[in-house]
Amino acid sequence: MKTIYCLATFVLLLAPTILAQEHYTEGPVWRTSLVRVKPTQMDAYLATLQQSSKPLLDEEKRQGTIMDYKFFLKETKSNPEDWDVCLAIEYKNHAAMDGLAAKGEMLRDKFLGGKQSAQQLSEKRAEIRELVSSDLLQEIILK
């Protein structure tokens, strides 16, 4: 009897997940970062992205660490505290993010010259922009 009760409880807890999955299949995973650029600093910020982030992301894509990446410029503002630039990085799935820190450190050292140089770049960017949010999104494909 206890086994039947445990099985019934398990099925009831799993049912919402099973039913939800009948409507979609899981696609890639996206990491998005929304950034608000300080007034008059857009050119400087985009230059830092072009000089340091783009080569790093291109190499991650070449190595297969990421599937793709995109930069978005927000053309409308809901309020003065809204974001300006979005960076979206596409990963094949959640498992593709395993060991990401170690891989990132190797590329950081190669492209930015080490931890200290990366820290200096981070401090420079903090003067011209503010991170509004960073989110992990699961893309779904409706059936």
Residue pairs with C-beta under 8 A, 6 or more apart in sequence:
22 143
23 142
23 143
24 140
24 141
24 142
24 143
25 140
25 141
25 143
26 93
26 138
26 139
26 140
26 141
27 138
27 139
27 140
27 141
28 67
28 90
28 91
28 92
28 93
28 139
29 90
29 91
29 92
29 93
29 94
29 96
29 97
29 136
29 137
29 138
29 139
30 88
30 89
30 90
30 91
30 136
30 137
30 139
31 88
31 89
31 91
31 134
31 135
31 136
31 137
32 86
32 87
32 88
32 89
32 133
32 134
32 135
32 137
33 86
33 87
33 131
33 133
33 134
34 83
34 85
34 86
34 131
34 132
34 133
34 134
34 135
35 45
35 83
35 84
35 85
35 86
35 87
35 129
35 130
35 131
35 132
36 81
36 82
36 83
36 84
36 129
36 130
36 132
37 45
37 84
37 85
37 128
37 129
38 127
38 128
38 129
38 130
41 128
41 129
42 84
44 128
45 85
45 125
45 128
45 129
46 85
48 121
48 124
48 125
48 128
49 71
49 85
49 87
52 111
52 112
52 121
53 87
55 111
56 107
56 108
56 111
56 112
57 66
57 69
57 89
59 107
59 110
59 111
60 66
60 69
60 103
60 107
61 67
61 68
61 69
63 103
65 96
65 100
65 103
66 89
66 90
66 91
66 96
67 90
67 91
67 92
67 96
68 89
68 90
69 87
69 88
69 89
69 90
70 87
70 88
70 90
71 85
71 86
71 87
71 88
72 85
72 86
72 87
72 88
73 84
73 85
74 82
74 83
74 84
74 85
74 86
81 132
82 132
83 132
83 133
85 129
91 97
105 115
108 114
108 115
108 118
109 115
112 118
112 121
